[in-house]
Amino acid sequence: MASIVITTHSRPLLLEAALRSCLAHATRRGLDFEVVVADNSPDGHAAAVLARLDPQVPLRAVPCSPPNISVARNAGLRAARAPLVAFLDDDQEVEPGWLDALVDTLERTGADAVLGAVRPLLPSGVDPAPWDPESRQFSRLSPMPEGAPVIAGGPSRTRDFVVGAGNSLWRAATCFTEPEPFDLGYGACGGEDLELFLRLERAGRRFAWCPYAVALEKVPASRFALRYALLRAYSGGQVFAALSRRHGGGGTTLRGAAQFLAMGLLALLLWPFPDARGRFGRAALAAAAGLGKLTWWRRVALYHAEAVQRARAA
């Protein structure tokens, strides 16, 4: 049996679509599972969403506060009853047989956690950003074969791969041995899942790749604006530097300074040329990430900023 934990914050329509997708498509062969919604919304909207559904599996909502993704993930874990725990975000929908594929890879590899593929769904009429034509910042795709090891940190870490909890399956007995596995200190800025991966990796836990377990992630149009991308890159640089210092890495400050100066200068040189918008954007994002590495101790509350942005748009 598996527990599917879906974390949500003030996105009832997305949550309903995620739940309907999960209930309809999670398994083709009748695996036993339950769904736990960790409702981190101030208004507790999940209860009303669940009331509109007619599930054939156990389904319940767990209110949790304050708004913090680590609070939500930990609350979902406490409510989960199965030895295997899968995580989905409320903006993700799964393709048929998603849970089957995750379980199969976990059993074949003997890994402690398995990460599935994430493909972005762009809004109608919205083109990818010129600095990211394949929308890689919103995806987790890799040519690695099924069952390939995923290394979260260190010199041998898996390159060009987003390590995160969204669309993943874990062995509770080996991965969630602490009362609050997800660090609350990273619950507003992001990186709480990577921090746990790094901590588990240092304890000898192993992770594997499952390309056949696909989640489709709905990306709002606001995330394709350069302003948002710069904030996300800056926050990502901060989190990377903070986690590197925490888990034995070094040199991020010097590398961040060099990255900020070199990429910032390149961005300034490219700015006047309209036909170089893609190269300009990539240079600007790299500069923002470098600046984030220099200011790692005052991390931006990225998730809270996104929530404010959604509220203003509504």
Buried (B, 14 or more C-beta within 10 A) or exposed (E): EBBBBBBBBBBBEBBBBBBBBBBEBBBEEEBEBBBBBBBBBEEEBBEEBBEEEEBEBBBEBBBBEEBBBBBBBBBBBBBBEBEBBBBBBBBBBBBBBBBBBBBBBBEEBEBBBBBBBBBBBBEEEEEBBBBBEEBEBBBBBBEBEBBBEBBBBEEEEBEEBBBBBBBBBBBBEBBBEEEBBBBBBBBBBBBBBBBBBBBBBEEEBBBBBBBBBBBBBBBBEBBBEBEBBBBBBBBBBBBBBBBBBBBEBEEBBEBBBEBBEBBBEBBEEBEEEEEBBBBBBBBBBBBBBBBBBBBBEEBBBBBBBBBEBBEEEE
